[in-house]
Amino acid sequence: MRRKRPTWAIAPATYLLIAINCLVFLAMVMHHVSAGNPTTRELMDWGANNAGSVLIGGGVQWARIVTAMFVHVGFVHLATNMWCLWNLGLLAEPLVGSAGLLAVYVLTGAAGNLLSTLINWLGAYPDWVKYHDLGVFPAGAGASGAVFGIAGVLIVLLKSQQMPVPPIELKKLRRSVIYFAAINLAIGFSISFGAERLGSGLRIDNMAHLGGFMCGLLFGVPMVPRFCSPRPLFLKKLRLSVGMIVGLLVLFGFFLAQLPG
């Protein structure tokens, strides 16, 4: 009889990503960062994204596009993102492989942070011109852009009728992922709209969510179908998806780099 593998062995990339996010948060707390309500300065010190730092501030700070997806604004923010990552990761990793899931997480998270950088720059740049204060640019952090990216990939891949799953179950599974993405996007935009009208300091980085989700949809297109492809063909499709997304992100980053001038 084949020994049943533990869950972490079935989806090692999912648990690795969760572990990295949790270890970063633990390190922050051990260095006296508030576990409930960290300040903007504390988040920036640990790698949060900020349009001013990336596009205007001195030094090369483009690494924040990646590091921000491992930094969280308090325990509740971490717990909700890790719960979603765990559920979606366990579903996506068997479809795209461990290397594929890592690529999806990093690339879609970066896409979300790049879009967030653009929108935040457009919104805050006039104030920076007036006051020359990089503090006018809001900080962005969290894995949610990458989580939405995984959801986008799943929506595309679960459309395949060649997967060894009863069609009715496959349809229910795909519908649940669509509902997850649609409901959470709607909640995020609703909270932001209400906070703006009430003058609240609460802010949801909806552009990171939207950018990650759209990138995930695009990433999944060359990967269909997964289960009927021999491994060499699957790896070729994975490289095609990664190359396509990397190329688009590089072009988008180059466009952003021209903005401050």
Secondary structure by P-SEA (a helix, b strand, c coil): cccccccccccaaaaaaaaaaaaaaaaaaaaccccccccaaaaaaabbbbccccccccccccccccccccccccaaaaaaaaaaaaaaaaaccccccaaaaaaaaaaaaaaaaaaaaaaaaaacaaaaaaccccccbbbbbcaaaaaaaaaaaaaaaaccccccccaaaaaaaaaaaaaaaaaaaaaaaaaaaaaaaaccccccaaaaaaaaaaaaaaaaccccccccccaaaaaaaaaaaaaaaaaaaaaaaaaaaaccc
